[in-house]
């Protein structure tokens, strides 16, 4: 068999031009809103598609070519899909545990069985028996890398604490060796290999790389790199046909190589000849296209539900249709656009949706990444995009043209924030009508995010690092203040896989034009994040900390004038990477979105009044448009119709 030994290292093995998953397709449908009662409505699924988390070509018990793929929607990993390559007939097999979490690695073994580990469950699927034939609980959480040793034993190494498990398909013995390497940050062990003697090695990232050698006979795990050799990023290992394992402290062609065998390692400098052992494994992007008979998967489209198989022998293609069930993609958030529609983005797949409540038309298009954060200014809607902290500008009155850097598209690519903002948490439209500010957490393995300022008139960006704001923290929420200032609320969370260094989140006030920090303070001891903030009546700021405390802050006097824990009464607030918890109504009344319902703030007493208990969970916010508060429930666009609210409330 041909093989893929790791997608991150050898992208060329993925035959990228052959694989098409939801690239440029556009859909437009009429949705039928369902009344849920008590003024609540369900306007349908924003993106009614699932995402794959690993695809392999193989054969079933009758020798027929079949495609296996892991399905993922807003619930998490929920099933394995098996498609007959000749007929398109599909079978869907629910995971042997409740949906949740996600596949981050899988492996098709030499015995033609498909394995993965997520949500603390190690699973074995047999395409011959057309069934899951093994499932076992493990230490949390999910495999980041998997391999098969020379005896056919399957190994998996897991996030977040470098846990290691093994499974022997012959004896059916499953062993959980527990967490092998402790750090004060979440580890991403993305590479795993076994030498000919049976020793196991894995490379981790992202705060500080390391390679661990494990002896299955004794259970001993030892770090191979000296502290001085560890670098920000991910270490790499692979198994060579010579029986040894080779690795680098960092995935880089300029890095020196190490040779490992029987738990010992030494530096060898250059390593120009690589002969990886054939193992069909990879990350969540695993795509193994080759069937044993020489045919190949040319295209697999989960949107149009089409599979194209290429036969190099006859130089012909065969297209079949298949089917599967989906509850829809994760909605990152939504906002009212200047075109009086409800717009937003989904993740896995990363799509843009645009819902018109008056016509009930729902458009769904390819997105330039994951649209995390949204804000309107003048005739445009701005998107803060993961990854790379890209900032886009969309004009709803003009035709949509898929975003390309350096081209006149709509949405238009404006800038990105490099290492400083990788995962946007907030986009703020400043009151001068020309400034857009984006904040978020930094690149993988880094701590402390910055601020990106975009001048719409000058078409110029300015980027601040965390050292110019609050060091080792990122800005989670922002509010426009008078006289060219802004109020920011931080989070102590680092970038993905980074080291948490700050102890408590802070509030700060900054001059927008000079970029000078005027004031900052730990206002609430022990708080880790200012989840969301908005400007309330009288120049006061309303805020939520850690999804469970409501507060009112006077930005002139720098004092808290009111606070209360809301969890006992209302539970947690809505949450997401940009949660949009506060919604301002038509007369500037303020609403707060909790999972269980919608709360209105009394501007005089700051009393919180439950306006309506929602029949569906409110997972993410949130905006007001034409008499309704729109929000996200699971994969659905939902709304609450405001009735008889008092004037000038």
ABEGO torsion letter per residue (X at the ends): XBBBABAAABAAAAGAAABBBGBABBBBBBBBBBBAEGGBBBAEBABBBBBBAEBBBBBBAAGBBBBBBBBBBAAEBABBBBBBAAAGBBBBBBBABBBEEBBABBBBBAAGBBBBBBGGBBBBBBAAAGBBABBBBBBOABBABBBBBAAGBBBBBBOAAGBBBBBBAAAGBBBBAEBABBBABBBBBABBBBBAAGBBBBBBOAABBBBBBBBAAAGBBBBABBAAABBBEBBBBBBBAAGBBBBBABBBAABBBBBBBGGBBBBAEBBABBBBBBBBBEBAABBBABBAAGBBBABBBAAAGBBBBBBAAAGBBBBBBBBBBBAEBBBAEBBBBAAGBBBEBBBOBBBBBBBBAAAGBBBBBBBBEBBABBBBBEABBBBBBOBGGBBBBBBAABBBBBBBBGBBBOBBBABBAEAABABBABBBBBAAGABBBBBEBBBBGBBEBBBBBBBAAAGBBBBBBAAABBBGBBBABBBBBBGGBBBBBBBABBBBGBBBABABBBBBBBBAAAGBBABBBBABBGBABBABBBBBBGGBBBBBBGGABBBBBBAAAGBBABBBBAAAAAEBBBBBABAGABBBBAAGBBBBBBAAEBBBBBAAAGBBBBABBBABBBABOEBBBGGBBBBBBEABBBBBBBBGBBBGX
